[in-house]
């Protein structure tokens, strides 16, 4: 394993991504030297890599590719990779016959005690009440897809901490609130935002949403909600969901539909100087307040869904933040996969069996 530091004097450029809804943080690191460099044996594709900003660990990953180049002017090096989730995406669950397993088995048997146990050392689960819910895993299915699906049937999201810990739960359960508001005013001496872009697309926002299902006795279940929107007329959306067997399940599904629609409808992208805020590196899951007199609808409370740390010789350190409104995140719906039906073949006993000829 080897480490690189964000303030390396030879570093020409660096980029580290992170997003709530995108597995496997990607990163790249490039440098140029007028003198040729000889890489130590530890710096190679496939090596475990940790990135630090000062003393803070911000990424644990594996190097996917190493590229060296040279000409008369000097020597260039570029290394890129993904966090440890990249290995879970690439590798298959070692199951050769379709079977049903639960999240506990996937994490304990196939990750912590499996072929990748040298990479992963810890798992944290916020709610273990539904860990016995099983999912179907087919031959060739990736470990990450199976884990994400198994977490979904427990009603939880799955992501990775900078130290490589697999987290299962709600990424916004205990958000860090940034202390100082981010500001972008036309005439402002306290501005701490370089630029901002506000997006509003309400094509999937409805004022009247109704979900239809039926219980185990084939009785109709209806869940509905009225929503205040910018539209001057009523927009009706009917949704059928066969998996909701109770009114409580239908209400939960409807709340998720509403939040998912709002999540995609309102977005803010901003760029700020530096990689840290409140002496912490910018990270997904943070809450912040944004103030501006230039984008009047963008002044609101926002949540960090994605961030990209960049470093270049010309622009120094910058952070790009992808934001959505606070409170619009919805956890996956609990869903119990029905076990596959098996038919037992029974031999009919011959009517003459046991009779003497």
Secondary structure, 3 states (H helix, E strand, C coil): CEEEECCCCCEEEEEEEEECCECCCEEEEEEEECCCCCCCCCCCCCCEEEEEECCEEEEEEEEEEEEEEEECCEEEEEEEEEECHHHHHHCECCCCCCEEEEHHHHHHHHHHCCCCCCCCCCEEECCCCCCCCEEEECCCCEHHHHHHHHHHCCCCEEEECCCCCEEEECCCCCCCECCCCEEECCCCCCCCCCEEEEEECCCCCCCEEEEEEECCCCCEEEEEEECCCCCCCCCEEEEECCCCCCHHHHHHHHHHHHHHHHHHHEEEEEEEECCEECCEECCCCCEEEEEECCCHHHCEEEEEEEEEEEEECCCEEEEEEEEEECCCCCCCCCCCCCCCCCCCCCCCCCCCCCCCC
